[in-house]
Amino acid sequence: MNDIERTIEIIKNVDICCNAAETARDLAIQALEKQIPKKIFHEPWVGIDGVPYDLCPNCETNLCTTGLLANNKDDYCPSCGQRLDWSGEDE
């Protein structure tokens, strides 16, 4: 278990005294969970330019890393902020 995962567990176990504190706790957990890198995935079908889309594992946004709209392979999803794990992907 890494530091982020330990922090999430600690926050989950904090006693909640009101709805605002519960909301703040939930938002903190969501933000921390987005810092844990997740592998991108490919749509089972190809895009309009004939290349499979690289999609965010959290929000499924097309990361536009190949084809006509090619972009750099960013460390984070530009839509939701999920940290991305590109290991094992063709560079």
Protein Blocks (a to p, Z undefined) as FASTA:
>chain_A
ZZklmmmmmmmmpccfbfklmmmmmmmmmmmmmmpccdddddfbdcfkopacdddfklop
aehlgcjllccddfbdfklopacdfehiaZZ
